[in-house]
Amino acid sequence: MAVGAFSWIVFALFAVAAQAATLTLQSPRFTISASDASQLRSEPLSLAHKPTTPLSLGATDVLKLTFQVVDKDDGKGIQPHQTFLRFYDEVSGEEGIQPVKVTPGGKAKFELNMARPPASLPPTTTDPLKVSLYLGSFVHPPVQYELFDLIVPPSQPPAQHPEEASFHVRPEIHHTFRPEQKLPPKVISAFFAALLAAPWVVLLGLWSHIGPQIPHLLSPSILPFVATLAAFEALLVWYWVALRLGQVLLYGAILSIPTALAGKRALAALGDRRTGKSSK
């Protein structure tokens, strides 16, 4: 038990030591060369502050950056899990990320040839690019270093994304509605209303002139059938006011059963009355 506890203590100490260790750069240096390999500028880099004069590259110049990633405490070379350079334009907001290969011993070399610039280089203008180095490791805290400002020849403006317009304010949509329908004069409306009511007036006048007799309308055998027909008419009016089609079909199916029975009874009573079997 004592040995196990001691092992856990040693493991915890190693973990704390690993977390406490930080990464740093050893001998960081940049070199700018022309297309004929002549050296234009070469200086060591300071991690405390950037060069006072921004680095400037021509259309065919080459920038070489070398450094070694080491443990700040013991100076041993470390290979981070992630190492990349960030090129950032503060004015346009464009940025580019370029991975950097690091050997197991921590040595790294990056080369930027402006004759064949990498696709990761953002669209550039006359404004300088802020160049930063990022180091990421599972056992060390992440580190960021502001290396230098870089001026490169202006590039072509970036191509517009096919859906670029969808991410901006669109013009306001103005709906055009059809103007309200104009009502005809009341005289014309009253004329056509009277024209529609005229056939009913004529029908009622002829009916009163003929004087039809319906002596058995209120008889016990016919009245239920007439009542169910009136219920159907009321159902249609209710449908026009509030009901839905499904409700009308349901109520109509229920109402059809007593209507059929009452109709059969009414027809039987009329048949008996015509044959003289019944006087009711």
VEXVORO-630168 format. One line per 10 residues: number of its first residue (from 1); their letters; for each residue x, y, z of N, C-alpha, C. Coordinates in nm, 2 decimals, padded with zeros to 4 digits. Layout:
N
NUM = A = X Y Z X Y Z X Y Z  ... $
END
This chain:
280
1 = MAVGAFSWIV = 00.08 -00.12 00.00 00.00 00.00 00.00 00.09 00.13 00.00  00.20 00.12 00.08 00.29 00.23 00.08 00.36 00.26 -00.05  00.40 00.15 -00.12 00.46 00.16 -00.25 00.36 00.22 -00.35  00.23 00.18 -00.35 00.13 00.23 -00.44 00.11 00.38 -00.41  00.10 00.42 -00.29 00.08 00.56 -00.26 00.20 00.64 -00.30  00.33 00.59 -00.29 00.45 00.66 -00.33 00.45 00.67 -00.48  00.40 00.57 -00.56 00.39 00.58 -00.70 00.30 00.69 -00.75  00.18 00.70 -00.68 00.09 00.80 -00.71 00.14 00.94 -00.69  00.22 00.95 -00.58 00.28 01.08 -00.55 00.38 01.12 -00.65  00.47 01.02 -00.69 00.57 01.05 -00.80 00.50 01.09 -00.93 $
11 = FALFAVAAQA = 00.40 01.02 -00.96 00.32 01.05 -01.09 00.26 01.19 -01.08  00.21 01.22 -00.97 00.15 01.36 -00.96 00.26 01.47 -00.97  00.38 01.44 -00.91 00.49 01.54 -00.92 00.53 01.55 -01.07  00.54 01.44 -01.14 00.58 01.45 -01.28 00.48 01.53 -01.36  00.35 01.50 -01.33 00.24 01.57 -01.40 00.25 01.72 -01.38  00.27 01.76 -01.25 00.28 01.90 -01.22 00.40 01.96 -01.29  00.51 01.89 -01.29 00.63 01.94 -01.35 00.61 01.96 -01.50  00.54 01.86 -01.56 00.51 01.87 -01.71 00.42 01.99 -01.74  00.32 02.01 -01.65 00.23 02.12 -01.68 00.30 02.25 -01.65  00.40 02.26 -01.56 00.47 02.38 -01.53 00.56 02.42 -01.64 $
21 = ATLTLQSPRF = 00.62 02.32 -01.72 00.71 02.34 -01.82 00.65 02.42 -01.93  00.72 02.52 -01.99 00.67 02.60 -02.10 00.76 02.59 -02.22  00.70 02.62 -02.34 00.78 02.61 -02.46 00.83 02.75 -02.50  00.95 02.75 -02.56 01.00 02.88 -02.61 01.08 02.85 -02.74  01.12 02.96 -02.80 01.20 02.95 -02.93 01.35 02.98 -02.90  01.43 02.90 -02.97 01.57 02.92 -02.96 01.63 02.95 -03.10  01.70 03.06 -03.10 01.77 03.11 -03.22 01.67 03.13 -03.33  01.56 03.20 -03.31 01.47 03.24 -03.42 01.54 03.34 -03.51  01.52 03.32 -03.64 01.59 03.41 -03.74 01.52 03.41 -03.87  01.52 03.52 -03.94 01.45 03.53 -04.07 01.56 03.58 -04.17 $
31 = TISASDASQL = 01.54 03.54 -04.29 01.63 03.57 -04.40 01.55 03.60 -04.52  01.57 03.72 -04.59 01.50 03.75 -04.71 01.61 03.75 -04.83  01.57 03.67 -04.93 01.66 03.65 -05.04 01.59 03.69 -05.17  01.67 03.74 -05.26 01.62 03.77 -05.40 01.61 03.64 -05.48  01.56 03.66 -05.60 01.54 03.54 -05.69 01.67 03.48 -05.73  01.78 03.56 -05.73 01.92 03.51 -05.77 01.99 03.46 -05.64  01.92 03.44 -05.53 01.98 03.39 -05.41 02.06 03.49 -05.33  02.07 03.61 -05.38 02.14 03.71 -05.30 02.06 03.75 -05.18  02.13 03.77 -05.07 02.07 03.80 -04.94 02.03 03.95 -04.93  01.91 03.98 -04.90 01.86 04.12 -04.89 01.86 04.16 -04.75 $
41 = RSEPLSLAHK = 01.82 04.07 -04.66 01.81 04.11 -04.52 01.81 03.98 -04.43  01.88 03.99 -04.32 01.88 03.87 -04.23 01.91 03.92 -04.09  01.81 03.89 -04.00 01.82 03.93 -03.87 01.77 03.82 -03.77  01.82 03.82 -03.65 01.76 03.73 -03.55 01.63 03.80 -03.50  01.54 03.72 -03.45 01.41 03.77 -03.40 01.41 03.77 -03.25  01.35 03.87 -03.19 01.33 03.88 -03.05 01.19 03.84 -03.01  01.17 03.76 -02.91 01.04 03.72 -02.87 00.98 03.83 -02.78  01.05 03.93 -02.74 01.00 04.03 -02.65 00.93 04.14 -02.73  00.99 04.17 -02.85 00.93 04.28 -02.93 00.96 04.25 -03.08  00.87 04.30 -03.17 00.89 04.28 -03.31 00.99 04.38 -03.37 $
51 = PTTPLSLGAT = 01.05 04.34 -03.49 01.14 04.44 -03.55 01.07 04.57 -03.58  01.15 04.68 -03.56 01.10 04.81 -03.58 01.05 04.84 -03.72  01.13 04.78 -03.82 01.09 04.80 -03.96 01.02 04.67 -04.01  00.91 04.69 -04.07 00.84 04.57 -04.12 00.92 04.50 -04.23  00.90 04.37 -04.24 00.97 04.29 -04.34 00.89 04.32 -04.47  00.97 04.34 -04.58 00.91 04.37 -04.71 00.96 04.27 -04.82  00.87 04.21 -04.89 00.90 04.11 -04.99 00.86 04.16 -05.13  00.94 04.14 -05.23 00.91 04.17 -05.37 00.83 04.05 -05.43  00.80 04.07 -05.56 00.72 03.97 -05.63 00.79 03.84 -05.65  00.93 03.84 -05.64 01.01 03.72 -05.66 01.09 03.69 -05.53 $
61 = DVLKLTFQVV = 01.08 03.76 -05.43 01.16 03.74 -05.31 01.12 03.61 -05.23  01.21 03.56 -05.15 01.19 03.44 -05.07 01.22 03.48 -04.92  01.12 03.44 -04.83 01.14 03.46 -04.69 01.16 03.32 -04.63  01.27 03.31 -04.55 01.30 03.19 -04.48 01.30 03.22 -04.33  01.23 03.14 -04.25 01.22 03.15 -04.11 01.27 03.02 -04.05  01.36 03.03 -03.95 01.42 02.91 -03.88 01.41 02.94 -03.73  01.39 02.83 -03.66 01.39 02.84 -03.51 01.39 02.69 -03.46  01.41 02.68 -03.33 01.40 02.55 -03.26 01.31 02.57 -03.14  01.21 02.48 -03.13 01.12 02.48 -03.01 01.19 02.40 -02.90  01.21 02.46 -02.79 01.27 02.39 -02.68 01.19 02.41 -02.55 $
71 = DKDDGKGIQP = 01.22 02.33 -02.45 01.17 02.35 -02.32 01.24 02.46 -02.25  01.16 02.55 -02.19 01.22 02.68 -02.14 01.31 02.64 -02.02  01.28 02.53 -01.95 01.36 02.50 -01.83 01.49 02.43 -01.86  01.49 02.33 -01.93 01.61 02.25 -01.96 01.67 02.27 -02.10  01.60 02.34 -02.18 01.66 02.37 -02.32 01.65 02.25 -02.41  01.58 02.15 -02.38 01.57 02.03 -02.46 01.47 02.05 -02.58  01.50 02.01 -02.69 01.42 02.03 -02.81 01.29 01.95 -02.80  01.17 02.02 -02.83 01.04 01.96 -02.82 00.97 01.97 -02.95  00.90 01.86 -02.99 00.82 01.86 -03.11 00.67 01.89 -03.07  00.62 02.01 -03.09 00.48 02.03 -03.05 00.38 01.95 -03.13 $
81 = HQTFLRFYDE = 00.26 01.94 -03.08 00.16 01.86 -03.16 00.11 01.95 -03.27  00.11 02.08 -03.25 00.06 02.17 -03.35 00.15 02.30 -03.36  00.19 02.33 -03.48 00.27 02.45 -03.50 00.23 02.51 -03.63  00.19 02.64 -03.62 00.14 02.71 -03.74 00.16 02.86 -03.73  00.18 02.92 -03.85 00.19 03.06 -03.86 00.05 03.12 -03.90  00.02 03.24 -03.85 -00.10 03.31 -03.88 -00.07 03.44 -03.95  -00.12 03.46 -04.07 -00.10 03.59 -04.14 -00.23 03.66 -04.13  -00.23 03.78 -04.07 -00.36 03.85 -04.04 -00.35 03.99 -04.09  -00.45 04.03 -04.16 -00.46 04.17 -04.21 -00.57 04.24 -04.12  -00.52 04.33 -04.04 -00.61 04.40 -03.94 -00.71 04.49 -04.01 $
91 = VSGEEGIQPV = -00.68 04.54 -04.13 -00.77 04.63 -04.19 -00.88 04.56 -04.26  -00.85 04.46 -04.34 -00.96 04.38 -04.41 -01.02 04.27 -04.33  -00.95 04.23 -04.22 -01.00 04.11 -04.14 -00.97 03.98 -04.20  -00.90 03.98 -04.32 -00.86 03.85 -04.38 -00.74 03.79 -04.31  -00.74 03.65 -04.30 -00.63 03.58 -04.24 -00.60 03.45 -04.31  -00.49 03.40 -04.29 -00.44 03.27 -04.34 -00.36 03.19 -04.24  -00.38 03.06 -04.24 -00.31 02.97 -04.15 -00.22 02.88 -04.23  -00.09 02.88 -04.19 00.01 02.79 -04.26 00.08 02.70 -04.16  00.05 02.57 -04.17 00.12 02.48 -04.08 00.28 02.48 -04.10  00.35 02.45 -04.00 00.50 02.45 -04.00 00.54 02.31 -03.95 $
101 = KVTPGGKAKF = 00.63 02.25 -04.03 00.68 02.12 -03.99 00.79 02.13 -03.89  00.79 02.05 -03.78 00.89 02.05 -03.68 00.94 01.91 -03.66  01.07 01.90 -03.65 01.14 01.77 -03.64 01.12 01.72 -03.49  01.15 01.59 -03.47 01.14 01.55 -03.33 01.23 01.62 -03.23  01.34 01.68 -03.29 01.43 01.76 -03.21 01.39 01.90 -03.19  01.27 01.94 -03.24 01.22 02.08 -03.23 01.26 02.18 -03.33  01.35 02.14 -03.43 01.39 02.23 -03.53 01.28 02.25 -03.64  01.27 02.38 -03.68 01.16 02.41 -03.78 01.22 02.51 -03.88  01.17 02.49 -04.00 01.21 02.58 -04.11 01.08 02.61 -04.20  01.06 02.74 -04.22 00.95 02.78 -04.31 01.00 02.87 -04.42 $
111 = ELNMARPPAS = 00.95 02.84 -04.54 00.99 02.92 -04.65 00.87 02.97 -04.73  00.87 03.11 -04.76 00.76 03.17 -04.83 00.82 03.23 -04.96  00.78 03.17 -05.07 00.83 03.21 -05.20 00.72 03.29 -05.27  00.74 03.42 -05.29 00.64 03.51 -05.34 00.61 03.48 -05.49  00.71 03.41 -05.56 00.68 03.37 -05.70 00.58 03.26 -05.70  00.57 03.18 -05.60 00.46 03.08 -05.59 00.40 03.08 -05.44  00.33 03.19 -05.41 00.27 03.20 -05.28 00.17 03.09 -05.25  00.17 03.04 -05.12 00.08 02.93 -05.09 -00.07 02.98 -05.09  -00.16 02.88 -05.10 -00.30 02.92 -05.11 -00.35 02.97 -04.97  -00.27 02.94 -04.86 -00.31 02.99 -04.73 -00.29 03.13 -04.71 $
121 = LPPTTTDPLK = -00.21 03.20 -04.80 -00.18 03.34 -04.78 -00.31 03.42 -04.81  -00.35 03.51 -04.72 -00.48 03.58 -04.75 -00.46 03.68 -04.86  -00.57 03.73 -04.92 -00.56 03.84 -05.01 -00.50 03.96 -04.94  -00.41 04.02 -05.01 -00.33 04.13 -04.95 -00.35 04.26 -05.02  -00.32 04.37 -04.95 -00.32 04.50 -05.00 -00.19 04.57 -04.97  -00.18 04.70 -04.96 -00.06 04.77 -04.92 -00.04 04.77 -04.77  -00.14 04.72 -04.70 -00.13 04.71 -04.55 -00.05 04.59 -04.51  00.03 04.60 -04.40 00.11 04.49 -04.36 00.03 04.38 -04.30  00.09 04.26 -04.31 00.03 04.14 -04.24 00.09 04.12 -04.11  00.01 04.09 -04.01 00.06 04.06 -03.88 00.09 03.91 -03.87 $
131 = VSLYLGSFVH = 00.22 03.87 -03.85 00.26 03.73 -03.86 00.28 03.68 -03.71  00.21 03.58 -03.67 00.22 03.52 -03.54 00.25 03.37 -03.55  00.32 03.32 -03.45 00.35 03.18 -03.44 00.27 03.12 -03.32  00.21 03.01 -03.34 00.13 02.94 -03.24 00.18 02.80 -03.22  00.21 02.76 -03.09 00.25 02.63 -03.05 00.15 02.57 -02.96  00.11 02.45 -03.00 00.02 02.37 -02.92 00.07 02.23 -02.88  00.05 02.20 -02.75 00.10 02.07 -02.71 00.01 02.01 -02.60  00.00 01.88 -02.59 -00.09 01.81 -02.50 -00.03 01.82 -02.35  00.10 01.84 -02.34 00.17 01.84 -02.21 00.23 01.97 -02.17  00.21 02.07 -02.26 00.26 02.21 -02.23 00.15 02.31 -02.26 $
141 = PPVQYELFDL = 00.16 02.42 -02.19 00.06 02.53 -02.21 00.08 02.58 -02.36  -00.03 02.62 -02.42 -00.01 02.68 -02.56 00.06 02.81 -02.55  00.13 02.84 -02.66 00.22 02.96 -02.66 00.19 03.04 -02.79  00.19 03.17 -02.79 00.17 03.25 -02.90 00.28 03.36 -02.90  00.35 03.38 -03.02 00.45 03.48 -03.03 00.42 03.57 -03.15  00.42 03.70 -03.13 00.41 03.80 -03.24 00.55 03.82 -03.30  00.57 03.77 -03.42 00.70 03.77 -03.48 00.74 03.90 -03.55  00.66 03.94 -03.65 00.69 04.06 -03.72 00.58 04.10 -03.81  00.59 04.21 -03.87 00.49 04.26 -03.97 00.55 04.24 -04.11  00.47 04.19 -04.20 00.52 04.16 -04.33 00.44 04.23 -04.44 $
151 = IVPPSQPPAQ = 00.51 04.30 -04.53 00.45 04.37 -04.64 00.48 04.28 -04.77  00.38 04.25 -04.84 00.39 04.17 -04.96 00.32 04.24 -05.08  00.35 04.21 -05.20 00.28 04.28 -05.31 00.13 04.25 -05.30  00.06 04.36 -05.34 -00.09 04.34 -05.34 -00.14 04.23 -05.43  -00.24 04.16 -05.39 -00.29 04.05 -05.47 -00.42 04.09 -05.53  -00.48 04.00 -05.61 -00.61 04.03 -05.67 -00.71 04.02 -05.56  -00.82 04.10 -05.57 -00.92 04.09 -05.46 -00.99 03.95 -05.46  -01.03 03.90 -05.34 -01.09 03.77 -05.34 -01.22 03.76 -05.42  -01.24 03.65 -05.48 -01.36 03.62 -05.56 -01.48 03.62 -05.46  -01.59 03.68 -05.51 -01.71 03.69 -05.42 -01.77 03.55 -05.42 $
161 = HPEEASFHVR = -01.81 03.52 -05.30 -01.88 03.39 -05.28 -02.02 03.39 -05.35  -02.06 03.28 -05.41 -02.19 03.28 -05.48 -02.31 03.32 -05.38  -02.30 03.30 -05.25 -02.40 03.33 -05.16 -02.37 03.45 -05.07  -02.28 03.53 -05.12 -02.24 03.65 -05.05 -02.35 03.74 -05.02  -02.44 03.76 -05.12 -02.55 03.85 -05.10 -02.65 03.81 -04.99  -02.65 03.68 -04.96 -02.75 03.63 -04.86 -02.71 03.67 -04.72  -02.58 03.71 -04.70 -02.54 03.75 -04.57 -02.54 03.90 -04.55  -02.60 03.97 -04.63 -02.61 04.12 -04.62 -02.76 04.16 -04.62  -02.79 04.28 -04.58 -02.93 04.33 -04.57 -02.98 04.34 -04.72  -03.09 04.27 -04.74 -03.16 04.27 -04.87 -03.25 04.39 -04.88 $
171 = PEIHHTFRPE = -03.29 04.43 -05.00 -03.38 04.54 -05.01 -03.52 04.50 -04.95  -03.59 04.60 -04.90 -03.72 04.58 -04.84 -03.82 04.54 -04.95  -03.90 04.44 -04.91 -04.00 04.38 -05.00 -04.13 04.47 -04.99  -04.17 04.52 -05.09 -04.30 04.60 -05.09 -04.40 04.52 -05.16  -04.51 04.48 -05.09 -04.62 04.41 -05.14 -04.72 04.50 -05.21  -04.76 04.45 -05.33 -04.86 04.53 -05.40 -04.99 04.45 -05.40  -05.09 04.51 -05.33 -05.22 04.45 -05.32 -05.32 04.50 -05.42  -05.41 04.41 -05.46 -05.52 04.46 -05.55 -05.61 04.56 -05.47  -05.65 04.66 -05.54 -05.74 04.76 -05.47 -05.87 04.70 -05.44  -05.93 04.75 -05.33 -06.06 04.69 -05.28 -06.17 04.70 -05.39 $
181 = QKLPPKVISA = -06.25 04.60 -05.39 -06.36 04.60 -05.49 -06.46 04.71 -05.46  -06.50 04.78 -05.57 -06.60 04.89 -05.55 -06.74 04.83 -05.56  -06.82 04.86 -05.46 -06.96 04.82 -05.46 -07.04 04.90 -05.55  -07.13 04.83 -05.62 -07.22 04.90 -05.71 -07.32 04.99 -05.64  -07.38 05.08 -05.70 -07.48 05.17 -05.63 -07.59 05.08 -05.57  -07.65 05.13 -05.46 -07.76 05.06 -05.39 -07.88 05.04 -05.48  -07.91 05.13 -05.58 -08.02 05.11 -05.66 -08.01 04.99 -05.75  -07.89 04.97 -05.81 -07.86 04.85 -05.89 -07.87 04.72 -05.81  -07.81 04.73 -05.68 -07.82 04.61 -05.60 -07.96 04.57 -05.56  -08.04 04.68 -05.53 -08.18 04.65 -05.50 -08.26 04.59 -05.62 $
191 = FFAALLAAPW = -08.23 04.64 -05.74 -08.29 04.59 -05.86 -08.27 04.44 -05.88  -08.14 04.40 -05.87 -08.11 04.26 -05.90 -08.16 04.18 -05.78  -08.16 04.23 -05.66 -08.22 04.15 -05.55 -08.37 04.13 -05.57  -08.44 04.23 -05.62 -08.58 04.21 -05.66 -08.60 04.12 -05.77  -08.51 04.12 -05.87 -08.52 04.03 -05.98 -08.50 03.88 -05.94  -08.41 03.86 -05.84 -08.39 03.72 -05.79 -08.51 03.68 -05.71  -08.58 03.77 -05.64 -08.69 03.73 -05.55 -08.82 03.72 -05.63  -08.82 03.77 -05.76 -08.95 03.77 -05.83 -09.00 03.63 -05.86  -08.92 03.53 -05.90 -08.97 03.40 -05.92 -09.04 03.34 -05.80  -08.99 03.37 -05.68 -09.05 03.32 -05.56 -09.19 03.39 -05.53 $
201 = VVLLGLWSHI = -09.19 03.52 -05.57 -09.32 03.59 -05.55 -09.42 03.53 -05.65  -09.38 03.50 -05.77 -09.47 03.45 -05.87 -09.52 03.31 -05.82  -09.42 03.23 -05.77 -09.45 03.09 -05.72 -09.56 03.10 -05.61  -09.53 03.19 -05.51 -09.63 03.20 -05.40 -09.76 03.25 -05.45  -09.76 03.34 -05.54 -09.89 03.39 -05.60 -09.97 03.28 -05.67  -09.90 03.20 -05.75 -09.97 03.09 -05.82 -10.02 02.99 -05.72  -09.93 02.96 -05.62 -09.97 02.86 -05.52 -10.10 02.90 -05.44  -10.10 03.03 -05.41 -10.22 03.08 -05.34 -10.35 03.08 -05.43  -10.32 03.10 -05.56 -10.44 03.10 -05.65 -10.49 02.96 -05.67  -10.40 02.86 -05.68 -10.44 02.72 -05.69 -10.50 02.67 -05.57 $
211 = GPQIPHLLSP = -10.44 02.71 -05.45 -10.49 02.66 -05.32 -10.47 02.51 -05.30  -10.34 02.47 -05.30 -10.32 02.33 -05.28 -10.36 02.28 -05.14  -10.40 02.16 -05.13 -10.45 02.10 -05.00 -10.35 02.00 -04.96  -10.30 02.01 -04.84 -10.21 01.91 -04.78 -10.27 01.87 -04.65  -10.38 01.80 -04.65 -10.45 01.77 -04.52 -10.37 01.67 -04.43  -10.28 01.59 -04.49 -10.22 01.49 -04.41 -10.07 01.52 -04.37  -10.03 01.65 -04.39 -09.89 01.69 -04.37 -09.86 01.68 -04.22  -09.95 01.70 -04.14 -09.92 01.69 -03.99 -09.97 01.56 -03.93  -09.99 01.46 -04.02 -10.03 01.33 -03.96 -09.91 01.26 -03.90  -09.94 01.18 -03.80 -09.83 01.11 -03.73 -09.74 01.03 -03.82 $
221 = SILPFVATLA = -09.78 00.98 -03.94 -09.70 00.90 -04.02 -09.61 00.99 -04.12  -09.65 01.11 -04.15 -09.58 01.19 -04.24 -09.49 01.30 -04.17  -09.54 01.35 -04.06 -09.47 01.46 -03.99 -09.33 01.43 -03.95  -09.30 01.30 -03.90 -09.16 01.27 -03.87 -09.07 01.28 -03.99  -09.12 01.24 -04.11 -09.03 01.25 -04.23 -09.01 01.40 -04.27  -09.11 01.48 -04.26 -09.09 01.62 -04.29 -09.00 01.69 -04.19  -09.01 01.64 -04.06 -08.91 01.70 -03.96 -08.77 01.66 -03.99  -08.75 01.54 -04.03 -08.61 01.50 -04.06 -08.55 01.57 -04.19  -08.64 01.60 -04.29 -08.60 01.68 -04.40 -08.56 01.82 -04.36  -08.64 01.88 -04.27 -08.61 02.01 -04.21 -08.48 02.01 -04.13 $
231 = AFEALLVWYW = -08.45 01.90 -04.07 -08.33 01.88 -03.99 -08.21 01.88 -04.09  -08.22 01.82 -04.21 -08.12 01.82 -04.31 -08.09 01.96 -04.35  -08.20 02.04 -04.38 -08.18 02.18 -04.42 -08.11 02.26 -04.31  -08.15 02.24 -04.19 -08.08 02.31 -04.08 -07.93 02.27 -04.07  -07.90 02.14 -04.10 -07.76 02.10 -04.10 -07.68 02.17 -04.20  -07.74 02.19 -04.32 -07.67 02.26 -04.43 -07.64 02.41 -04.39  -07.74 02.47 -04.33 -07.72 02.61 -04.28 -07.61 02.61 -04.17  -07.61 02.51 -04.08 -07.51 02.51 -03.98 -07.37 02.49 -04.04  -07.36 02.41 -04.14 -07.24 02.39 -04.21 -07.19 02.52 -04.28  -07.28 02.59 -04.33 -07.24 02.72 -04.39 -07.19 02.82 -04.29 $
241 = VALRLGQVLL = -07.24 02.81 -04.17 -07.21 02.90 -04.06 -07.08 02.86 -03.98  -07.07 02.74 -03.94 -06.97 02.70 -03.85 -06.90 02.56 -03.87  -06.98 02.47 -03.92 -06.93 02.33 -03.93 -06.82 02.31 -04.04  -06.75 02.20 -04.02 -06.66 02.16 -04.13 -06.71 02.04 -04.20  -06.65 02.01 -04.32 -06.70 01.90 -04.40 -06.71 01.77 -04.33  -06.61 01.74 -04.26 -06.61 01.61 -04.18 -06.72 01.60 -04.08  -06.75 01.71 -04.02 -06.86 01.71 -03.92 -06.99 01.70 -03.99  -07.01 01.76 -04.10 -07.14 01.75 -04.18 -07.16 01.61 -04.22  -07.06 01.54 -04.27 -07.07 01.40 -04.32 -07.11 01.31 -04.20  -07.05 01.34 -04.08 -07.08 01.25 -03.97 -07.22 01.27 -03.92 $
251 = YGAILSIPTA = -07.26 01.40 -03.91 -07.40 01.43 -03.86 -07.50 01.39 -03.97  -07.46 01.40 -04.09 -07.56 01.36 -04.20 -07.58 01.21 -04.20  -07.47 01.13 -04.18 -07.48 00.99 -04.17 -07.57 00.94 -04.06  -07.55 01.01 -03.94 -07.64 00.97 -03.83 -07.79 01.01 -03.86  -07.81 01.13 -03.92 -07.94 01.18 -03.94 -08.01 01.10 -04.06  -07.93 01.03 -04.14 -07.99 00.96 -04.26 -08.07 00.84 -04.21  -08.03 00.78 -04.10 -08.10 00.66 -04.05 -08.24 00.69 -04.01  -08.27 00.78 -03.92 -08.41 00.81 -03.89 -08.49 00.87 -04.01  -08.42 00.94 -04.10 -08.49 00.99 -04.22 -08.53 00.88 -04.31  -08.45 00.78 -04.33 -08.49 00.66 -04.42 -08.61 00.59 -04.35 $
261 = LAGKRALAAL = -08.60 00.57 -04.22 -08.71 00.50 -04.16 -08.84 00.58 -04.16  -08.83 00.71 -04.14 -08.95 00.79 -04.14 -09.01 00.80 -04.28  -08.92 00.81 -04.39 -08.96 00.81 -04.52 -09.03 00.68 -04.57  -08.98 00.57 -04.52 -09.04 00.44 -04.56 -09.18 00.44 -04.49  -09.19 00.49 -04.37 -09.32 00.48 -04.31 -09.42 00.58 -04.38  -09.37 00.70 -04.42 -09.46 00.79 -04.48 -09.51 00.74 -04.62  -09.42 00.68 -04.70 -09.46 00.62 -04.82 -09.56 00.51 -04.81  -09.54 00.43 -04.70 -09.64 00.32 -04.68 -09.77 00.37 -04.64  -09.77 00.48 -04.56 -09.90 00.54 -04.52 -09.97 00.60 -04.64  -09.89 00.67 -04.73 -09.96 00.72 -04.86 -10.01 00.61 -04.95 $
271 = GDRRTGKSSK = -09.94 00.50 -04.95 -09.99 00.39 -05.03 -10.12 00.33 -04.98  -10.12 00.32 -04.85 -10.24 00.26 -04.79 -10.36 00.36 -04.81  -10.33 00.49 -04.80 -10.44 00.59 -04.82 -10.49 00.59 -04.96  -10.41 00.57 -05.06 -10.46 00.56 -05.20 -10.53 00.43 -05.23  -10.50 00.33 -05.17 -10.57 00.20 -05.19 -10.69 00.19 -05.10  -10.71 00.29 -05.01 -10.83 00.29 -04.93 -10.82 00.20 -04.80  -10.70 00.15 -04.77 -10.68 00.07 -04.66 -10.68 00.15 -04.53  -10.65 00.28 -04.54 -10.64 00.36 -04.42 -10.69 00.50 -04.46  -10.76 00.56 -04.36 -10.81 00.69 -04.38 -10.74 00.80 -04.30  -10.63 00.76 -04.23 -10.54 00.85 -04.15 -10.44 00.92 -04.23 $
END
